[in-house]
Amino acid sequence: MEEFLLISLARSSLVYEWRRYLAAVFALGFSALLLYIQTGLMLGYSMSMTAILNNSQADIWISDPRLKTFEWGVSLNPDQNECYLRMHPEIVSVKPFYRAWCSGKTDEGETIHAVLFGLEADDSCLLMPHWFIEEFGEKLKEPMTVVVDRSFAKNVGLKIGDYPELNSKRVKIVGITDGYKNERGGFVFASEYSFRAMPGWKWAQYIMVKLRNPERAEITARELNESPWKNSKIKAWTKKSLFWKSQKWQLLESPNSLTFIFLSLLAIFIGVAITNQSLRSAILASLKEYAALRALGVSKRSLCSVVLEQSFWIGMAGLALAWILTYIFSFIAVYYKLPFCVPFWFILPSTALLLFVSFVSGLFSLMVLYKTEPAELLR
């Protein structure tokens, strides 16, 4: 009976004295919102750069072992490794991956920056999905023609039939595609011939591999990496492993990771401090009520459970507020063409972390309650 009465006390106190706990709810909501927004922006950029990786037909990607992230591919020579790769019975196709940063101007003189990709404009292409080749393959076979992403074309005022300048070469836009937006510049696709005709192109950054059985990608990548005939200057990645490496690098190793970690710790500290003070103030305001319960024989342990339950519900309210605001921010990001993504795998641990923050705040505030004696009622 006592347990049910105390649960009722904890919830009733939150309902009827909600103003005392509002600061704690907003503090935890702000902490969660800061975590979600900065994570969403960082991973959104990473997702935009790995859109090529995730949408490709290649099952395994070969890179330099020093690779840090998919965005920073290291140049290598496909001709030195193709024979070794084709010796594996699972491999049916080997293609180079060409990518280069380029800049230029539109017909109106506006400066543009883009990432240029070179691809085979036929069914042998591994870089792009089948639908892309079916729609744009024949058009890209014409020299110096390109396909651009829709968001990039809209931002700089490009349309089909325009002749912008890229790396001092005039190119013709023959198609517009979707799903490859990038905050640092547009994604532009050209045939391998047109790519090589651009000034300043370098060696391929990756080697793309198509397997006979794609479900054996992890096994095949491990066999390639452990083979005694392997060139020590290359490493095999599955699409999944390369994607996760890029995500991890973006959060923990990129130039912006220190800012991300610092702001995350600051948000957690603010959440703990304000929630602790709010709960502490609420306990002090209800000190006589708690002392009365102690005088009636309610144990300190039971009263502490009231505070901890209040901490839990404060944490849930703060998270609910953060989810609503993050949802609104995602619409704003879409409207302004900002890459934004808060993946499900991040929401679960961050939710657990913020509930733990609320719980720790409740533990800190219990020091006041533990010092409360029935004699306080007489003051």
C-alpha positions as CSV (number, residue, x, y, z in Angstrom):
1,M,0.0,0.0,0.0
2,E,2.8,2.4,0.9
3,E,4.4,1.8,-2.5
4,F,1.3,2.8,-4.4
5,L,0.8,5.9,-2.2
6,L,4.3,7.0,-2.9
7,I,3.9,6.5,-6.6
8,S,0.8,8.6,-6.5
9,L,2.7,11.2,-4.5
10,A,5.5,11.4,-7.1
11,R,3.1,11.9,-10.0
12,S,0.7,14.2,-8.2
13,S,3.6,16.4,-7.2
14,L,4.7,16.7,-10.8
15,V,1.1,17.5,-12.0
16,Y,0.1,20.0,-9.4
17,E,3.5,21.7,-8.9
18,W,4.7,21.5,-12.6
19,R,6.1,25.0,-12.5
20,R,8.8,23.9,-10.0
21,Y,10.0,21.3,-12.5
22,L,9.6,23.3,-15.7
23,A,13.2,24.5,-15.7
24,A,14.5,20.9,-15.4
25,V,12.3,19.8,-18.4
26,F,13.6,22.7,-20.5
27,A,17.2,22.0,-19.5
28,L,17.0,18.3,-20.5
29,G,15.1,19.2,-23.6
30,F,17.8,21.7,-24.6
31,S,20.5,19.1,-23.9
32,A,18.7,16.5,-26.1
33,L,18.0,19.1,-28.8
34,L,21.6,20.2,-29.0
35,L,22.8,16.6,-29.3
36,Y,20.2,15.7,-32.0
37,I,20.8,18.9,-34.1
38,Q,24.6,18.8,-34.1
39,T,24.6,15.0,-34.7
40,G,22.0,15.4,-37.4
41,L,24.0,18.1,-39.2
42,M,27.3,16.1,-39.0
43,L,25.8,12.8,-40.1
44,G,23.7,14.5,-42.7
45,Y,26.8,15.8,-44.4
46,S,28.4,12.3,-44.1
47,M,25.2,10.7,-45.6
48,S,25.3,13.2,-48.5
49,M,28.9,12.2,-49.3
50,T,28.2,8.5,-48.9
51,A,25.1,8.6,-51.1
52,I,27.3,7.5,-54.0
53,L,28.6,4.6,-51.9
54,N,25.2,3.4,-50.7
55,N,23.5,3.7,-54.1
56,S,26.3,2.0,-56.1
57,Q,26.1,-1.5,-57.6
58,A,29.6,-2.3,-56.3
59,D,29.7,-4.9,-53.4
60,I,33.3,-4.3,-52.3
61,W,35.4,-1.2,-52.4
62,I,39.2,-1.4,-52.6
63,S,41.2,1.5,-51.1
64,D,44.5,2.6,-49.7
65,P,44.9,1.2,-46.1
66,R,45.5,4.7,-44.9
67,L,41.9,5.6,-45.8
68,K,40.1,7.6,-43.0
69,T,36.7,8.3,-44.6
70,F,34.9,7.7,-47.9
71,E,35.1,11.4,-48.6
72,W,38.9,11.4,-48.5
73,G,39.8,8.7,-51.0
74,V,43.5,8.2,-51.6
75,S,44.7,7.9,-55.2
76,L,45.7,4.4,-56.4
77,N,46.4,2.7,-59.7
78,P,43.8,0.1,-60.7
79,D,46.0,-1.5,-63.3
80,Q,48.4,-2.7,-60.6
81,N,45.7,-4.5,-58.7
82,E,43.1,-5.7,-61.2
83,C,44.9,-9.0,-62.0
84,Y,45.1,-9.9,-58.4
85,L,41.4,-9.1,-57.8
86,R,40.2,-11.0,-60.8
87,M,41.9,-14.1,-59.5
88,H,39.2,-14.5,-56.8
89,P,36.4,-16.7,-58.1
90,E,33.6,-14.5,-56.6
91,I,34.6,-11.4,-58.5
92,V,32.9,-10.8,-61.8
93,S,33.7,-7.1,-62.5
94,V,36.4,-4.6,-61.5
95,K,36.0,-0.9,-62.2
96,P,37.9,2.3,-61.2
97,F,36.2,5.0,-59.2
98,Y,37.0,8.5,-60.5
99,R,36.2,11.6,-58.4
100,A,37.6,15.1,-58.5
101,W,36.7,18.5,-57.1
102,C,36.0,21.1,-59.7
103,S,34.9,24.7,-59.9
104,G,33.6,27.0,-62.7
105,K,30.9,29.5,-63.6
106,T,27.4,29.5,-64.9
107,D,26.4,31.4,-68.1
108,E,25.4,34.3,-65.7
109,G,28.9,34.4,-64.2
110,E,28.0,32.8,-60.9
111,T,30.8,30.8,-59.3
112,I,30.0,27.1,-58.7
113,H,31.8,24.3,-56.9
114,A,31.1,20.7,-57.5
115,V,32.2,17.1,-57.1
116,L,32.7,15.5,-60.5
117,F,32.4,11.7,-61.0
118,G,33.5,9.8,-64.0
119,L,31.5,6.6,-64.9
120,E,31.0,4.1,-67.7
121,A,27.9,5.2,-69.6
122,D,26.7,1.6,-70.3
123,D,25.5,-1.5,-68.5
124,S,29.0,-2.2,-67.1
125,C,28.8,0.8,-64.8
126,L,29.1,0.0,-61.1
127,L,29.1,3.5,-59.7
128,M,25.4,4.3,-60.4
129,P,22.2,2.2,-60.1
130,H,20.5,0.7,-63.2
131,W,17.8,3.3,-63.5
132,F,20.5,6.1,-63.8
133,I,22.2,4.3,-66.7
134,E,18.9,3.6,-68.4
135,E,17.8,7.2,-68.2
136,F,21.1,9.1,-68.8
137,G,23.6,6.5,-70.3
138,E,23.1,7.4,-73.9
139,K,23.1,11.1,-73.3
140,L,26.4,10.9,-71.4
141,K,28.1,9.2,-74.3
142,E,28.2,12.5,-76.1
143,P,31.5,14.2,-75.2
144,M,31.5,16.9,-72.5
145,T,28.0,16.3,-71.3
146,V,27.0,16.0,-67.6
147,V,24.1,15.2,-65.3
148,V,23.7,17.3,-62.2
149,D,21.8,16.9,-58.9
150,R,18.5,18.8,-58.8
151,S,19.2,20.7,-55.5
152,F,22.5,21.9,-56.9
153,A,20.9,22.9,-60.2
154,K,18.2,24.9,-58.4
155,N,20.7,26.6,-56.1
156,V,22.9,27.9,-58.9
157,G,20.2,28.4,-61.5
158,L,21.1,25.6,-63.9
159,K,18.7,23.7,-66.2
160,I,18.9,21.1,-69.0
161,G,20.5,22.6,-72.1
162,D,22.8,25.1,-70.2
163,Y,26.5,25.2,-70.9
164,P,28.3,26.0,-67.6
165,E,32.1,26.0,-67.3
166,L,33.9,23.4,-65.2
167,N,37.6,23.4,-64.8
168,S,37.9,25.7,-67.8
169,K,35.9,23.4,-70.0
170,R,32.4,24.1,-71.3
171,V,30.0,21.2,-70.6
172,K,26.4,20.6,-71.5
173,I,23.8,19.7,-69.0
174,V,21.8,16.8,-70.4
175,G,20.0,15.6,-67.3
176,I,19.0,16.3,-63.7
177,T,18.8,13.6,-61.0
178,D,17.7,13.4,-57.4
179,G,19.2,12.2,-54.1
180,Y,22.8,13.5,-54.3
181,K,22.7,16.8,-52.7
182,N,25.8,18.1,-50.9
183,E,26.2,21.3,-48.8
184,R,29.8,22.0,-50.1
185,G,28.9,21.8,-53.7
186,G,26.9,19.9,-56.2
187,F,27.3,16.3,-57.5
188,V,28.1,16.2,-61.3
189,F,28.2,13.0,-63.3
190,A,30.1,12.6,-66.6
191,S,31.3,9.8,-68.7
192,E,34.8,8.5,-68.1
193,Y,35.9,10.0,-71.4
194,S,34.5,13.5,-70.4
195,F,36.1,13.1,-67.0
196,R,39.5,12.4,-68.4
197,A,39.1,15.4,-70.7
198,M,38.8,17.7,-67.7
199,P,42.1,19.4,-66.6
200,G,43.6,18.2,-63.4
201,W,42.1,14.7,-63.1
202,K,44.2,12.2,-61.1
203,W,44.3,8.4,-60.5
204,A,41.2,6.5,-59.4
205,Q,40.5,6.9,-55.6
206,Y,38.9,3.4,-55.3
207,I,38.5,0.2,-57.2
208,M,34.9,-1.0,-57.3
209,V,34.2,-4.8,-57.3
210,K,31.0,-6.6,-58.3
211,L,30.6,-10.1,-56.8
212,R,28.8,-13.2,-58.2
213,N,27.1,-13.6,-54.8
214,P,26.7,-10.2,-53.1
215,E,25.6,-11.9,-49.8
216,R,29.2,-13.2,-49.5
217,A,30.6,-9.6,-49.5
218,E,32.0,-9.8,-45.9
219,I,33.6,-13.2,-46.5
220,T,35.1,-12.1,-49.8
221,A,36.5,-8.9,-48.3
222,R,38.1,-10.8,-45.5
223,E,39.6,-13.3,-47.9
224,L,41.1,-10.5,-50.0
225,N,42.6,-8.8,-47.0
226,E,44.1,-12.1,-45.6
227,S,45.4,-13.4,-49.0
228,P,49.2,-13.9,-49.1
229,W,49.1,-12.5,-52.6
230,K,47.5,-9.2,-51.6
231,N,49.3,-6.0,-52.3
232,S,50.0,-4.4,-48.9
233,K,49.0,-1.0,-50.3
234,I,45.3,-1.9,-50.7
235,K,42.5,-2.9,-48.4
236,A,39.0,-4.3,-49.2
237,W,35.8,-2.8,-47.6
238,T,32.2,-3.9,-47.9
239,K,29.8,-1.0,-48.5
240,K,28.5,-1.4,-45.0
241,S,31.9,-1.3,-43.3
242,L,33.1,1.7,-45.3
243,F,29.9,3.5,-44.6
244,W,30.2,3.0,-40.8
245,K,33.9,4.0,-40.9
246,S,32.9,7.3,-42.5
247,Q,30.1,7.9,-39.9
248,K,32.5,7.1,-37.1
249,W,35.2,9.4,-38.5
250,Q,32.7,12.2,-38.9
251,L,31.6,12.0,-35.3
252,L,34.9,11.2,-33.5
253,E,37.9,12.0,-35.8
254,S,37.0,14.8,-38.2
255,P,38.1,18.4,-37.6
256,N,34.6,19.1,-36.2
257,S,34.6,16.2,-33.8
258,L,36.2,18.1,-30.9
259,T,33.5,20.8,-31.2
260,F,30.9,18.0,-31.3
261,I,32.3,16.3,-28.2
262,F,32.7,19.6,-26.3
263,L,29.2,20.8,-27.0
264,S,27.8,17.3,-26.1
265,L,29.6,17.3,-22.7
266,L,28.5,20.9,-22.2
267,A,24.9,20.0,-22.9
268,I,25.0,17.1,-20.5
269,F,26.6,19.2,-17.8
270,I,23.9,21.9,-18.2
271,G,21.2,19.2,-18.0
272,V,22.6,17.7,-14.8
273,A,23.2,21.1,-13.2
274,I,19.8,22.6,-13.9
275,T,17.8,19.4,-13.2
276,N,19.7,18.9,-10.0
277,Q,18.9,22.5,-8.8
278,S,15.2,22.2,-9.9
279,L,14.8,19.0,-7.9
280,R,16.7,20.3,-5.0
281,S,14.5,23.4,-4.9
282,A,11.3,21.3,-5.1
283,I,12.5,19.2,-2.2
284,L,13.3,22.2,-0.1
285,A,9.9,23.7,-0.9
286,S,8.2,20.5,0.2
287,L,10.5,19.8,3.1
288,K,7.8,19.9,5.8
289,E,5.7,17.5,3.8
290,Y,8.6,15.0,3.5
291,A,9.3,15.5,7.2
292,A,5.7,14.7,8.0
293,L,5.9,11.5,6.0
294,R,9.1,10.6,7.9
295,A,7.2,11.2,11.2
296,L,4.5,8.8,10.0
297,G,7.1,6.1,9.5
298,V,7.8,6.3,5.8
299,S,11.4,5.3,5.3
300,K,14.0,7.5,3.6
301,R,14.5,4.9,1.0
302,S,10.8,5.1,0.0
303,L,11.0,8.9,-0.2
304,C,14.1,8.7,-2.3
305,S,12.2,6.5,-4.7
306,V,9.6,9.4,-5.1
307,V,12.4,11.8,-6.2
308,L,13.9,9.3,-8.6
309,E,10.6,8.6,-10.2
310,Q,10.1,12.3,-10.6
311,S,13.5,12.4,-12.3
312,F,12.4,9.7,-14.7
313,W,9.3,11.6,-15.7
314,I,11.1,14.9,-16.0
315,G,13.6,13.1,-18.3
316,M,10.7,11.7,-20.5
317,A,9.1,15.1,-20.7
318,G,12.4,16.7,-21.7
319,L,13.0,14.1,-24.4
320,A,9.4,14.5,-25.8
321,L,10.1,18.2,-26.1
322,A,13.4,17.6,-27.8
323,W,11.8,15.1,-30.3
324,I,9.1,17.6,-31.2
325,L,11.6,20.4,-31.8
326,T,14.0,18.2,-33.7
327,Y,11.2,17.1,-35.9
328,I,10.4,20.8,-36.6
329,F,14.1,21.5,-37.3
330,S,14.2,18.7,-39.8
331,F,11.5,20.3,-41.8
332,I,13.4,23.6,-41.7
333,A,16.6,21.8,-42.8
334,V,14.8,20.2,-45.7
335,Y,13.3,23.6,-46.7
336,Y,16.8,25.2,-46.8
337,K,18.4,22.2,-48.4
338,L,20.5,21.3,-45.4
339,P,21.6,17.7,-45.2
340,F,20.2,16.5,-41.8
341,C,19.9,13.0,-40.5
342,V,19.4,11.7,-37.0
343,P,19.6,7.9,-37.4
344,F,17.6,5.4,-35.3
345,W,20.8,3.9,-34.0
346,F,21.8,7.2,-32.4
347,I,18.3,7.9,-30.9
348,L,18.3,4.9,-28.6
349,P,21.6,5.4,-26.9
350,S,21.2,9.1,-26.6
351,T,17.7,8.6,-25.1
352,A,19.3,6.2,-22.5
353,L,22.1,8.7,-21.8
354,L,19.7,11.6,-21.2
355,L,17.5,9.5,-18.9
356,F,20.6,8.6,-17.1
357,V,21.5,12.3,-16.8
358,S,18.0,12.9,-15.3
359,F,18.5,10.0,-12.9
360,V,22.0,11.3,-11.8
361,S,20.5,14.7,-11.2
362,G,17.9,13.1,-9.0
363,L,20.6,11.3,-7.1
364,F,22.5,14.6,-6.4
365,S,19.4,16.2,-5.1
366,L,18.8,13.4,-2.6
367,M,21.4,14.8,-0.3
368,V,18.8,17.3,1.0
369,L,16.3,14.6,1.6
370,Y,18.7,12.4,3.4
371,K,19.4,15.2,5.9
372,T,15.7,15.7,6.6
373,E,14.6,14.5,10.0
374,P,11.1,14.4,11.6
375,A,12.2,17.2,13.9
376,E,12.2,19.5,10.8
377,L,8.4,19.5,11.1
378,L,8.6,21.5,14.4
379,R,10.5,24.4,12.8
